[in-house]
């Protein structure tokens, strides 16, 4: 199996072309609803070509920045918006001080990471008490695959992107809602929700660092 960082380093432009569609980016905007009130310091982890980073930054301003391991992805994000603060780094060793962020967003990222627990432990570390993480990740289940692809057929460009995303996630991994909830809780985060979205293709999960932590 090709390492995910190698795959996405090589496939930057096709990935950007596939994900620059209204359905995908509308879910980036949807994640904004899950951030804590008054959030200003927000990390978009695994930002790729900047799809979700741009949406969050347009809404919240200069405190939003993106981090990705693939320099080619960061180059595409910079081309999309020269004003975005971007960092090349490892999601399991974040170059960020503890308890300094209001929120962290993952848009289809956690499933690609070889050490998911380490990444979520880092997220829990950098969030301030009351800070939140919002994740949109591929959902497990054959019925979800079939139903989601059928629902996507009405939007051809989204159907192509969804089919390819489903293929990649079949290799690197998908989550049930309970599995994603368990990973978040094991990291010391309090889960606020874990619900199906994108016609069953994805799980939207939101968790919070407890105020006393």
C-alpha positions as CSV (number, residue, x, y, z in Angstrom):
1,X,0.0,0.0,0.0
2,X,1.3,3.4,-0.9
3,X,1.9,5.7,2.1
4,X,-0.8,8.4,2.2
5,X,1.7,11.2,2.3
6,X,3.4,9.9,-0.9
7,X,0.1,9.5,-2.6
8,X,-1.2,13.0,-1.9
9,X,2.2,14.6,-2.7
10,X,1.9,13.1,-6.2
11,X,-1.8,13.7,-6.7
12,X,-2.1,17.3,-5.6
13,X,-3.6,18.8,-8.7
14,X,-6.2,16.0,-9.4
15,X,-7.2,16.1,-5.8
16,X,-7.7,19.8,-5.9
17,X,-9.8,19.7,-9.1
18,X,-12.0,16.9,-7.6
19,X,-12.6,18.7,-4.3
20,X,-13.2,22.1,-5.6
21,X,-16.9,21.5,-6.0
22,X,-19.9,23.0,-4.2
23,X,-21.0,19.8,-2.3
24,X,-17.5,19.2,-0.8
25,X,-17.0,22.9,0.1
26,X,-20.5,23.3,1.6
27,X,-19.4,20.7,4.2
28,X,-16.4,22.8,4.9
29,X,-18.7,25.7,5.7
30,X,-21.0,23.3,7.7
31,X,-18.0,22.7,10.1
32,X,-18.0,26.4,11.0
33,X,-21.3,25.8,12.9
34,X,-19.6,23.4,15.2
35,X,-16.8,25.7,16.4
36,X,-17.1,27.3,19.9
37,X,-18.6,30.8,20.0
38,X,-16.0,33.5,19.5
39,X,-13.4,31.1,18.0
40,X,-10.5,33.0,16.5
41,X,-7.4,30.8,16.7
42,X,-8.2,27.8,14.5
43,X,-6.0,25.2,12.9
44,X,-7.1,23.4,9.8
45,X,-5.1,20.2,10.2
46,X,-4.3,18.4,6.9
47,X,-5.4,21.4,5.0
48,X,-4.4,20.0,1.6
49,X,-5.1,22.6,-1.2
50,X,-6.9,24.8,1.2
51,X,-10.5,24.0,0.6
52,X,-11.7,24.1,4.2
53,X,-9.0,26.6,5.3
54,X,-10.2,29.2,2.9
55,X,-13.8,28.8,4.0
56,X,-13.0,29.0,7.7
57,X,-10.6,31.9,7.2
58,X,-13.2,33.8,5.2
59,X,-15.6,33.5,8.1
60,X,-13.2,34.0,11.1
61,X,-10.3,36.1,9.9
62,X,-6.6,36.1,10.4
63,X,-6.3,33.7,13.3
64,X,-7.0,30.7,11.0
65,X,-4.0,28.8,9.6
66,X,-3.5,25.5,7.8
67,X,-1.0,22.7,8.3
68,X,-0.1,19.9,6.0
69,X,2.8,17.4,5.6
70,X,2.8,17.6,1.8
71,X,4.6,20.7,0.5
72,X,2.9,20.3,-2.9
73,X,-0.5,20.6,-1.2
74,X,0.6,23.8,0.6
75,X,1.8,25.2,-2.8
76,X,-1.7,24.7,-4.2
77,X,-3.2,26.3,-1.0
78,X,-0.9,29.3,-1.4
79,X,-1.9,29.6,-5.1
80,X,-5.6,29.7,-4.0
81,X,-5.1,32.3,-1.3
82,X,-1.8,34.1,-0.8
83,X,-3.0,35.5,2.5
84,X,-3.4,32.1,4.2
85,X,-0.9,31.4,7.0
86,X,0.4,27.9,6.2
87,X,2.8,25.5,8.0
88,X,4.5,22.3,6.8
89,X,4.3,19.9,9.6
90,X,3.4,16.5,11.1
91,X,0.0,16.1,12.7
92,X,1.4,13.9,15.4
93,X,3.9,16.5,16.5
94,X,2.2,19.9,16.2
95,X,4.5,22.9,16.4
96,X,2.0,24.7,18.7
97,X,2.0,25.5,22.3
98,X,-0.4,23.6,24.6
99,X,-3.9,25.0,25.3
100,X,-3.6,27.9,22.8
101,X,-6.2,27.0,20.1
102,X,-9.9,27.6,20.1
103,X,-10.6,24.9,17.5
104,X,-9.1,22.4,15.2
105,X,-10.8,21.2,12.0
106,X,-10.1,17.9,10.0
107,X,-11.8,17.6,6.7
108,X,-11.2,14.0,5.5
109,X,-7.8,13.7,7.1
110,X,-7.7,11.4,10.2
111,X,-8.4,8.3,8.1
112,X,-5.1,8.9,6.2
113,X,-2.9,9.1,9.3
114,X,-1.0,6.0,10.3
115,X,-1.1,7.0,14.0
116,X,-4.6,8.4,14.6
117,X,-4.4,8.2,18.4
118,X,-1.2,10.3,18.4
119,X,-2.8,12.9,16.2
120,X,-5.9,13.2,18.4
121,X,-3.7,13.4,21.5
122,X,-1.9,16.3,20.0
123,X,-5.2,18.0,19.2
124,X,-6.3,17.6,22.8
125,X,-3.0,19.1,23.9
126,X,-3.2,22.2,21.8
127,X,-6.9,23.0,22.4
128,X,-7.7,25.4,25.3
129,X,-10.2,24.1,27.8
130,X,-13.6,24.5,26.1
131,X,-11.9,24.3,22.7
132,X,-13.4,22.0,20.0
133,X,-12.3,19.7,17.2
134,X,-14.6,19.1,14.3
135,X,-13.9,16.2,12.0
136,X,-15.5,15.0,8.8
137,X,-14.3,11.5,8.0
138,X,-15.4,8.6,5.7
139,X,-18.1,6.4,7.2
140,X,-17.8,2.6,7.2
141,X,-20.5,0.3,5.8
142,X,-21.5,-1.1,2.4
143,X,-25.0,0.3,2.7
144,X,-23.5,3.8,3.3
145,X,-21.3,3.4,0.2
146,X,-24.1,2.4,-2.1
147,X,-26.7,4.8,-0.7
148,X,-24.2,7.7,-0.7
149,X,-23.0,7.1,-4.3
150,X,-26.6,6.8,-5.6
151,X,-27.5,10.1,-3.9
152,X,-24.5,11.7,-5.4
153,X,-25.4,10.8,-9.0
154,X,-27.6,13.9,-9.3
155,X,-24.4,16.0,-9.2
156,X,-22.0,14.5,-11.7
157,X,-18.8,16.2,-10.5
158,X,-19.6,15.4,-6.9
159,X,-20.4,11.8,-7.9
160,X,-16.9,11.4,-9.4
161,X,-15.2,12.9,-6.4
162,X,-17.3,10.8,-4.0
163,X,-16.5,7.6,-5.9
164,X,-12.8,8.2,-5.9
165,X,-12.9,9.3,-2.2
166,X,-14.7,6.1,-1.4
167,X,-12.0,4.1,-3.2
168,X,-9.2,5.7,-1.4
169,X,-10.9,5.4,2.0
170,X,-11.5,1.7,1.2
171,X,-7.7,1.3,1.2
172,X,-6.7,3.6,4.2
173,X,-9.7,3.1,6.4
174,X,-13.2,4.3,7.4
175,X,-15.0,4.8,10.7
176,X,-18.3,3.9,12.2
177,X,-19.7,6.6,14.4
178,X,-18.9,4.5,17.5
179,X,-15.3,4.0,16.4
180,X,-14.7,7.7,15.9
181,X,-16.4,8.5,19.2
182,X,-14.2,6.0,20.9
183,X,-11.0,7.5,19.4
184,X,-12.0,11.0,20.6
185,X,-12.9,9.9,24.1
186,X,-9.7,7.9,24.5
187,X,-7.8,11.1,23.7
188,X,-9.5,12.8,26.6
189,X,-12.0,14.8,24.6
190,X,-15.7,15.0,25.4
191,X,-17.8,14.1,22.3
192,X,-20.7,16.5,21.5
193,X,-22.0,14.6,18.4
194,X,-21.1,12.0,15.8
195,X,-23.7,12.0,13.0
196,X,-24.0,10.8,9.5
197,X,-23.6,13.3,6.6
198,X,-23.0,13.5,2.9
199,X,-25.7,11.0,2.2
200,X,-24.1,8.4,4.5
201,X,-20.6,8.7,3.0
202,X,-19.2,10.6,6.0
203,X,-19.4,11.1,9.7
204,X,-19.3,14.5,11.2
205,X,-17.9,14.4,14.7
206,X,-17.4,17.2,17.2
207,X,-15.6,17.0,20.5
208,X,-14.5,19.4,23.2
209,X,-11.6,19.6,25.7
210,X,-13.3,19.6,29.1
211,X,-13.1,22.9,31.0
212,X,-11.4,21.3,33.9
213,X,-8.7,19.5,31.7
